[in-house]
Every structure is written in structure tokens, then in C-alpha cells.
């Protein structure tokens, strides 16, 4: 599932991106891919650092404990590694599998959130 959002990009980010030959969209998408542990992430260190940033900012603390959010991210990493069970020739099968696994992950955590 893809969802389009609108962001207000600060002028310094716009200028920095221009100087570095990239776009704000690529920077934000790169962070999202690293945090969500997608196949398009920038690497294992980047995934770790994105998760650490997310944890330090305290997102979701009113709904989950720190350790639970950390576990969520670890589980996403484990789901990411399931990719290697399929190989390139089974890409369509993998996409169905990953959607099912992510839905299971979401359902599990939705049941444990603080009300």
C-alpha cells in the first residue's frame, strides 16, 4: 500500500538537497525505508540508526513501552530477512507473503496497545 502525504519542506532542507544532488523526497523516503526495514533501505547501520532516532524521539510512548517499540522494529527486521527464503524468481509470491506477515505483525501489536 502506498499513501501520498503532503509535507512542508523547510528552505534549508530544500537548499541542502539541491547542493547534495538529491531531493527532499529521496531523503524522507530513505529514512522511511530504513525505519520500516524495507528492501530499499540504505543498509543495516542506517536501519539501526533510524530506529534509534525513532525511539529517542519517544513516538508512541503513550501507547506502548519503549521496549515494545524496540521489539516492533526488531520484528520488522526479521520480516525483512524472510525475503531471502524466496529468491528473485519468486518475487510475486514474496510480495503476497510480506503483506500477510506485516498484517499479522500489525494485528498482534494492535491487540497489545494501551487503551
C-alpha positions in Angstrom: 0.0 0.0 0.0 1.3 3.4 -0.9 0.0 6.6 0.5 0.8 10.1 -0.6 1.3 12.7 2.0 2.0 16.4 1.8 4.9 17.9 3.8 6.1 21.4 4.2 9.8 21.3 3.3 11.9 23.9 5.2 14.0 26.0 2.9 17.3 24.8 4.4 16.4 21.2 3.5 15.5 22.2 0.0 18.8 24.0 -0.4 20.8 21.3 1.2 19.2 18.7 -1.0 20.0 20.8 -4.1 23.6 21.2 -3.1 23.9 17.4 -2.5 22.3 16.5 -5.8 19.2 14.8 -4.3 15.7 15.8 -3.4 13.8 16.2 -0.1 11.5 13.3 -1.3 14.5 11.0 -1.7 15.8 11.9 1.8 12.5 11.4 3.5 11.8 8.2 1.6 15.2 6.9 2.5 14.5 7.4 6.2 11.1 5.8 5.9 12.6 2.8 4.2 15.3 2.5 6.8 12.9 2.8 9.7 10.4 0.3 8.2 13.2 -2.1 7.3 12.1 -2.3 3.7 14.1 -4.0 0.9 15.0 -0.5 -0.3 16.8 0.6 2.9 20.2 2.2 2.8 21.9 -0.6 4.8 21.9 -2.3 8.2 23.6 0.6 10.0 21.1 3.1 8.6 18.2 0.9 9.7 19.7 0.7 13.3 20.2 4.5 13.4 16.8 5.3 12.1 15.3 3.0 14.7 17.4 4.7 17.5 16.3 8.1 16.3 12.6 7.0 16.4 13.0 5.5 19.9 14.8 8.6 21.2 12.0 10.9 20.0 9.5 8.9 22.0 7.0 8.2 19.3 4.1 6.1 20.6 5.2 6.2 24.3 1.6 6.9 25.4 0.5 3.7 23.7 3.5 1.4 24.1 6.5 1.0 26.3 10.0 1.7 25.0 10.9 -2.0 24.9 7.7 -2.8 23.0 8.5 -0.2 20.3 12.1 -1.6 20.1 10.6 -5.1 19.7 8.3 -3.9 16.9 11.3 -2.6 15.0 13.2 -5.9 15.6 10.3 -7.9 14.3 10.1 -5.7 11.2 13.8 -6.5 10.6 13.0 -10.3 11.0 10.2 -10.0 8.5 12.6 -8.2 6.1 15.0 -11.2 6.2 12.3 -13.5 5.2 12.9 -12.1 1.7 15.9 -14.5 1.3 13.6 -17.5 1.5 12.1 -16.7 -1.8 14.8 -15.5 -4.3 14.3 -13.3 -7.3 12.3 -15.8 -9.2 9.5 -15.8 -6.6 9.0 -12.1 -6.3 5.2 -12.2 -6.6 5.0 -14.9 -4.0 7.2 -12.9 -1.7 5.1 -9.7 -2.1 2.0 -11.6 -1.0 3.8 -13.3 1.9 5.3 -10.0 3.1 1.9 -8.3 3.1 0.4 -11.2 5.1 3.3 -11.0 7.6 3.0 -7.3 8.1 -0.7 -7.6 8.6 -0.1 -10.3 11.2 2.5 -8.0 12.9 0.1 -5.1 13.0 -2.8 -7.2 14.4 -0.5 -8.6 17.1 0.6 -5.1 18.2 -2.8 -3.6 17.9 -4.1 -6.1 20.5 -1.4 -5.1 23.0 -1.7 -1.3 22.8 -2.6 0.6 25.9 -6.2 1.9 25.8 
